[in-house]
């Protein structure tokens, strides 16, 4: 026995510290609900779990994206349904106007409603949007004086356009339509509408515009807008693009009859598996080939009737595409829900704590800690026995 060193107390203290550290670690796991509190617990599981957590959160947002995509397309489908109702009424009017018992006066009355409905088709297309993005307008756009590109057919030729007297900015959204009946142009910006016709003498033998030819468009529905002139730059051979002849200093129209949207439905960036791109056809009067039609005579009424039938087919084809995209997005959303569920399960298997097992471990370490405290107290009492030797 010695008084310099208390070996028993040192052993008891070391074991007490080990038990206390184990109990503290167990307590941390129980309080967090995770078996991997820090990298020292399981570095590999921690890394995999972190990636799975990132994927799960990304997939949850992708599911929201798919749901919003369905809602977006539902708005487009609703607009198409209303346009279909308008076309049915226009078909009725054209059939009525094509019958011989009516006079020109009565056909003019019918044409008043007909033209109003043509404008309503374009208005519905322009007014249908989601979060500021137009869905079914399919319109040409402008972005200032230096824009070039695109093409627009005039009869059998292609001509470039320069507009004067129109207010333009990068956010302007114009619909420009042309009807071979009377060589009539209609320009619509969603608020103002400009109409006018080109004299037959301005069209050359190849179907293009004669050099320097211009058409005067009169503002409809507003006096503040004034007049606008669209100058058709020159005559081109059929198929020549506007880009080849465009010049600065004017507005050059470009655009498409469809609008495309890409929805993120995955956690990555692969265009083949993480993105669904939908294309929504425009349904304004120009897209449906109804701009410039009328029912003022039996012949134009019959022509309009055929065009309306074709427009109804075109509209329903566009609507069927929207429905197909909706179904695809809904299936994508269901798949995302399954992927989220399985990814969460995998992450749970890696990181979640077995509470029952850990409580057993914690109880054991707690008992060892209590026993260690007791034994350390006993070890500290052992040197007291040496005092009896001095008596």
C-alpha positions as CSV (number, residue, x, y, z in Angstrom):
1,X,0.0,0.0,0.0
2,X,1.2,3.5,-0.8
3,X,0.2,7.1,-0.5
4,X,1.9,8.4,-3.7
5,X,-0.5,6.9,-6.1
6,X,-4.1,5.7,-5.8
7,X,-4.2,3.1,-8.6
8,X,-7.7,1.9,-7.8
9,X,-9.1,5.4,-8.0
10,X,-7.4,6.0,-11.3
11,X,-8.9,2.8,-12.8
12,X,-12.4,3.7,-11.4
13,X,-12.0,7.2,-12.9
14,X,-11.0,5.9,-16.3
15,X,-13.9,3.5,-16.5
16,X,-16.3,6.2,-15.2
17,X,-15.2,8.6,-18.0
18,X,-15.7,5.9,-20.7
19,X,-19.2,5.1,-19.4
20,X,-20.1,8.7,-19.1
21,X,-19.0,9.4,-22.7
22,X,-21.0,6.4,-24.0
23,X,-24.1,7.6,-22.1
24,X,-23.7,11.1,-23.4
25,X,-23.4,9.8,-27.0
26,X,-26.4,7.6,-26.5
27,X,-28.3,10.6,-25.1
28,X,-27.4,12.7,-28.1
29,X,-28.7,10.1,-30.5
30,X,-31.9,9.7,-28.5
31,X,-32.5,13.4,-28.4
32,X,-31.9,13.8,-32.1
33,X,-33.6,10.7,-33.3
34,X,-30.6,9.9,-35.6
35,X,-28.0,7.2,-35.2
36,X,-25.5,9.4,-37.0
37,X,-25.0,12.6,-35.0
38,X,-21.5,13.4,-36.4
39,X,-19.2,12.0,-39.0
40,X,-17.4,9.8,-36.4
41,X,-20.6,7.8,-35.9
42,X,-20.7,6.6,-39.6
43,X,-19.1,8.8,-42.2
44,X,-20.3,6.8,-45.2
45,X,-23.9,6.8,-44.0
46,X,-23.8,10.5,-43.3
47,X,-22.6,11.3,-46.8
48,X,-25.2,9.0,-48.5
49,X,-27.9,10.4,-46.2
50,X,-27.0,14.0,-47.1
51,X,-27.3,13.2,-50.8
52,X,-30.6,11.4,-50.3
53,X,-31.9,14.4,-48.2
54,X,-31.0,16.8,-51.1
55,X,-32.7,14.5,-53.6
56,X,-35.8,14.2,-51.6
57,X,-36.2,17.9,-51.2
58,X,-35.5,18.4,-54.9
59,X,-38.1,15.8,-55.8
60,X,-40.7,17.5,-53.6
61,X,-40.2,20.7,-55.5
62,X,-40.4,18.8,-58.8
63,X,-43.7,17.4,-57.7
64,X,-44.9,20.9,-57.1
65,X,-43.7,21.9,-60.5
66,X,-45.6,19.1,-62.1
67,X,-48.8,20.1,-60.2
68,X,-48.4,23.7,-61.3
69,X,-47.8,22.5,-64.9
70,X,-51.1,20.6,-64.8
71,X,-52.9,23.7,-63.5
72,X,-51.2,25.8,-66.2
73,X,-52.4,23.5,-68.9
74,X,-55.9,23.4,-67.4
75,X,-56.1,27.1,-67.9
76,X,-55.2,26.6,-71.5
77,X,-57.7,23.9,-71.9
78,X,-60.4,26.1,-70.4
79,X,-59.7,28.8,-72.9
80,X,-59.8,26.3,-75.8
81,X,-63.2,25.1,-74.6
82,X,-64.6,28.7,-74.6
83,X,-63.1,29.3,-78.1
84,X,-64.8,26.1,-79.3
85,X,-68.1,27.6,-78.1
86,X,-67.4,30.8,-80.0
87,X,-66.6,28.8,-83.2
88,X,-69.8,26.9,-82.9
89,X,-71.7,30.1,-82.9
90,X,-69.7,31.4,-85.8
91,X,-70.5,28.2,-87.8
92,X,-74.2,28.8,-87.1
93,X,-73.9,32.4,-88.4
94,X,-72.0,31.4,-91.5
95,X,-74.6,28.7,-92.4
96,X,-77.4,31.2,-91.8
97,X,-75.7,33.9,-94.0
98,X,-75.1,31.4,-96.8
99,X,-78.8,30.9,-97.3
100,X,-80.5,32.7,-100.2
101,X,-83.5,34.0,-98.3
102,X,-81.4,36.7,-96.7
103,X,-80.7,40.1,-98.2
104,X,-77.3,41.9,-98.1
105,X,-78.6,44.1,-95.2
106,X,-79.4,41.1,-93.1
107,X,-76.1,39.4,-93.9
108,X,-74.4,42.7,-92.8
109,X,-76.2,42.4,-89.5
110,X,-75.0,38.8,-89.1
111,X,-71.5,39.8,-90.1
112,X,-71.4,42.4,-87.3
113,X,-71.8,39.6,-84.8
114,X,-69.4,37.4,-86.8
115,X,-66.6,40.0,-86.8
116,X,-67.2,40.6,-83.1
117,X,-66.7,36.9,-82.4
118,X,-63.6,36.8,-84.5
119,X,-62.2,39.5,-82.3
120,X,-63.3,37.7,-79.2
121,X,-61.4,34.6,-80.3
122,X,-58.2,36.7,-80.5
123,X,-59.0,38.4,-77.2
124,X,-59.5,35.1,-75.3
125,X,-56.2,33.9,-76.7
126,X,-54.4,37.1,-75.7
127,X,-56.0,37.2,-72.2
128,X,-55.2,33.6,-71.3
129,X,-52.1,33.6,-69.2
130,X,-50.5,32.0,-66.1
131,X,-48.2,34.1,-63.9
132,X,-47.9,36.7,-66.8
133,X,-47.0,34.1,-69.4
134,X,-49.3,33.8,-72.3
135,X,-50.4,30.3,-73.0
136,X,-52.5,30.1,-76.2
137,X,-51.7,33.4,-78.1
138,X,-49.1,32.0,-80.4
139,X,-48.3,35.6,-81.5
140,X,-45.5,37.2,-83.2
141,X,-43.4,39.5,-81.0
142,X,-41.1,42.6,-81.4
143,X,-38.1,43.7,-79.4
144,X,-37.2,47.1,-80.9
145,X,-35.6,48.4,-84.0
146,X,-32.7,46.1,-84.6
147,X,-34.6,42.7,-84.3
148,X,-34.4,40.5,-87.4
149,X,-35.3,37.0,-88.3
150,X,-38.6,35.2,-88.9
151,X,-40.6,35.2,-92.0
152,X,-44.1,36.0,-93.1
153,X,-45.7,34.8,-96.3
154,X,-47.6,37.2,-98.6
155,X,-49.4,35.1,-101.2
156,X,-46.6,32.9,-102.6
157,X,-43.7,35.2,-101.6
158,X,-42.1,36.2,-98.4
159,X,-41.6,39.8,-97.3
160,X,-39.9,41.6,-94.4
161,X,-41.8,44.2,-92.4
162,X,-40.9,47.6,-91.1
163,X,-43.5,49.4,-88.9
164,X,-43.8,53.1,-88.4
165,X,-46.0,55.0,-85.9
166,X,-46.4,52.1,-83.5
167,X,-45.3,52.2,-79.9
168,X,-42.9,49.4,-79.3
169,X,-40.8,48.0,-76.5
170,X,-39.2,44.7,-75.6
171,X,-42.4,43.6,-74.0
172,X,-44.8,44.3,-76.9
173,X,-46.7,41.3,-78.1
174,X,-48.3,41.6,-81.5
175,X,-50.4,39.3,-83.6
176,X,-50.0,39.9,-87.3
177,X,-52.3,38.0,-89.6
178,X,-52.8,38.1,-93.4
179,X,-55.8,37.0,-95.5
180,X,-55.5,36.3,-99.2
181,X,-59.1,37.5,-99.4
182,X,-58.7,41.1,-100.4
183,X,-55.0,40.9,-99.3
184,X,-56.0,42.2,-95.9
185,X,-53.7,42.6,-92.9
186,X,-54.7,42.7,-89.3
187,X,-52.3,43.8,-86.5
188,X,-53.3,43.4,-82.9
189,X,-51.3,44.2,-79.7
190,X,-53.9,43.0,-77.3
191,X,-55.3,46.5,-76.8
192,X,-55.4,48.2,-80.2
193,X,-56.2,46.6,-83.6
194,X,-55.1,47.9,-86.9
195,X,-56.6,46.7,-90.2
196,X,-55.9,47.5,-93.8
197,X,-55.6,46.0,-97.3
198,X,-52.9,46.0,-100.0
199,X,-53.9,47.1,-103.5
200,X,-53.7,44.3,-106.0
201,X,-51.4,46.5,-108.1
202,X,-48.8,46.3,-105.3
203,X,-48.4,42.5,-105.7
204,X,-46.1,41.4,-108.5
205,X,-46.6,38.5,-110.8
206,X,-44.6,36.1,-108.5
207,X,-46.9,36.8,-105.6
208,X,-44.5,39.1,-103.7
209,X,-44.7,42.7,-102.9
210,X,-43.6,45.3,-105.4
211,X,-40.6,47.4,-104.2
212,X,-41.7,50.3,-102.0
213,X,-45.3,49.1,-101.7
214,X,-46.9,50.0,-98.4
215,X,-50.3,49.5,-96.7
216,X,-52.1,52.1,-94.5
217,X,-53.5,50.6,-91.4
218,X,-56.2,52.5,-89.6
219,X,-56.5,52.3,-85.8
220,X,-59.7,50.7,-84.6
221,X,-61.3,51.4,-81.2
222,X,-59.0,54.2,-80.2
223,X,-58.1,57.6,-81.6
224,X,-55.0,58.1,-79.5
225,X,-53.0,55.5,-81.3
226,X,-53.3,57.3,-84.6
227,X,-52.4,55.7,-87.9
228,X,-49.7,53.1,-88.5
229,X,-47.9,52.2,-91.7
230,X,-46.3,48.9,-92.3
231,X,-43.8,49.1,-95.1
232,X,-43.1,45.9,-97.0
233,X,-39.4,46.4,-97.7
234,X,-39.2,44.8,-101.2
235,X,-40.2,41.8,-103.2
236,X,-38.3,38.5,-102.5
237,X,-38.3,35.1,-104.1
238,X,-40.5,32.5,-102.4
239,X,-38.8,31.1,-99.3
240,X,-36.4,34.0,-98.8
241,X,-36.2,34.7,-95.0
242,X,-36.7,38.1,-93.5
243,X,-33.2,37.9,-91.9
244,X,-31.7,38.0,-95.3
245,X,-33.2,41.4,-96.1
246,X,-33.9,43.0,-92.7
247,X,-32.5,46.4,-92.0
248,X,-32.2,48.4,-88.8
249,X,-34.5,51.3,-88.0
250,X,-37.8,49.5,-88.0
251,X,-39.7,46.7,-86.3
252,X,-39.2,43.2,-87.7
253,X,-41.7,40.6,-86.6
254,X,-40.7,37.2,-85.5
255,X,-42.3,34.4,-83.5
256,X,-44.1,31.1,-83.7
257,X,-47.6,29.8,-83.7
258,X,-46.9,27.7,-80.6
259,X,-45.6,28.4,-77.1
260,X,-43.3,25.9,-75.4
261,X,-42.8,25.4,-71.6
262,X,-40.3,23.2,-69.9
263,X,-41.2,21.7,-66.5
264,X,-38.6,20.3,-64.1
265,X,-39.9,17.0,-63.0
266,X,-36.6,15.5,-61.7
267,X,-33.8,16.3,-59.3
268,X,-31.2,16.6,-62.1
269,X,-30.7,18.5,-65.3
270,X,-31.0,15.7,-67.9
271,X,-33.3,16.9,-70.6
272,X,-34.5,13.4,-71.4
273,X,-35.5,12.3,-67.8
274,X,-35.7,15.4,-65.6
275,X,-37.6,17.8,-68.0
276,X,-40.9,17.6,-69.7
277,X,-41.4,20.1,-72.5
278,X,-44.9,20.9,-73.7
279,X,-45.9,22.8,-76.8
280,X,-49.2,24.7,-76.8
281,X,-50.7,25.7,-80.1
282,X,-51.9,29.2,-80.6
283,X,-55.7,29.6,-81.0
284,X,-56.2,33.2,-82.0
285,X,-58.0,34.1,-85.2
286,X,-54.8,34.1,-87.2
287,X,-53.7,30.7,-85.9
288,X,-57.1,29.3,-86.8
289,X,-57.0,30.9,-90.3
290,X,-60.1,33.0,-89.5
291,X,-58.6,36.5,-89.6
292,X,-60.0,38.5,-92.5
293,X,-63.0,36.2,-93.1
294,X,-66.5,37.6,-93.4
295,X,-70.1,36.5,-94.1
296,X,-71.4,39.5,-96.1
297,X,-72.1,37.4,-99.2
298,X,-73.2,33.8,-99.8
299,X,-69.8,32.9,-101.3
300,X,-67.8,34.4,-98.4
301,X,-70.2,32.8,-95.9
302,X,-69.7,29.4,-97.5
303,X,-65.9,30.0,-97.5
304,X,-66.0,31.0,-93.8
305,X,-68.1,27.9,-93.0
306,X,-65.4,25.6,-94.4
307,X,-62.7,27.5,-92.6
308,X,-64.6,27.4,-89.3
309,X,-65.0,23.6,-89.7
310,X,-61.2,23.3,-90.3
311,X,-60.6,25.7,-87.3
312,X,-62.7,23.5,-85.0
313,X,-60.6,20.5,-86.1
314,X,-57.4,22.5,-85.5
315,X,-58.6,23.6,-82.1
316,X,-59.6,20.2,-81.0
317,X,-56.2,18.8,-82.2
318,X,-54.5,21.5,-80.1
319,X,-56.8,20.7,-77.1
320,X,-56.1,17.0,-77.4
321,X,-52.3,17.7,-77.1
322,X,-52.9,19.8,-74.0
323,X,-54.9,16.9,-72.5
324,X,-52.1,14.4,-73.4
325,X,-49.6,16.7,-71.7
326,X,-51.8,17.0,-68.6
327,X,-52.0,13.2,-68.3
328,X,-48.3,12.9,-68.7
329,X,-47.6,15.4,-66.0
330,X,-50.1,13.7,-63.7
331,X,-48.3,10.4,-64.2
332,X,-45.0,12.1,-63.6
333,X,-46.4,13.6,-60.4
334,X,-47.5,10.1,-59.2
335,X,-44.0,8.7,-60.0
336,X,-42.4,11.5,-58.1
337,X,-44.6,10.7,-55.1
338,X,-43.4,7.1,-55.2
339,X,-39.7,8.2,-55.7
340,X,-40.0,10.5,-52.7
341,X,-41.5,7.7,-50.5
342,X,-38.8,5.3,-51.5
343,X,-35.9,7.8,-51.1
344,X,-37.3,8.7,-47.6
345,X,-37.3,5.0,-46.7
346,X,-33.8,4.5,-47.8
347,X,-32.6,7.6,-45.9
348,X,-34.5,6.4,-42.8
349,X,-32.8,3.0,-43.0
350,X,-29.4,4.7,-43.0
351,X,-29.9,7.4,-40.5
352,X,-32.9,6.8,-38.3
353,X,-32.3,5.6,-34.8
354,X,-33.7,2.3,-33.4
355,X,-35.1,3.9,-30.2
356,X,-35.7,0.6,-28.4
357,X,-32.1,-0.6,-28.9
358,X,-30.6,2.7,-28.1
359,X,-32.7,3.0,-24.9
360,X,-31.3,-0.4,-23.8
361,X,-27.8,0.9,-24.5
362,X,-28.4,4.2,-22.7
363,X,-29.8,2.4,-19.6
364,X,-26.8,0.1,-19.5
365,X,-24.4,3.1,-19.7
366,X,-26.4,4.9,-17.1
367,X,-26.0,2.0,-14.7
368,X,-22.3,1.8,-15.4
369,X,-21.9,5.5,-14.8
370,X,-23.7,5.3,-11.5
371,X,-21.6,2.2,-10.5
372,X,-18.4,4.1,-11.6
373,X,-19.3,7.0,-9.4
374,X,-19.9,4.7,-6.5
375,X,-16.6,2.7,-7.0
376,X,-14.6,5.9,-7.4
377,X,-15.9,7.1,-4.1
378,X,-14.9,3.7,-2.5
379,X,-11.4,3.9,-4.2
380,X,-10.9,7.3,-2.7
381,X,-11.6,5.9,0.7
382,X,-9.0,3.1,0.5
383,X,-6.0,5.3,1.5
384,X,-7.7,6.1,4.7
385,X,-6.8,2.6,5.9
386,X,-3.1,3.7,6.0
387,X,-3.9,6.0,8.9
388,X,-4.5,3.1,11.1
389,X,-0.8,2.1,10.8
390,X,0.2,5.4,12.5
391,X,-1.8,4.7,15.6
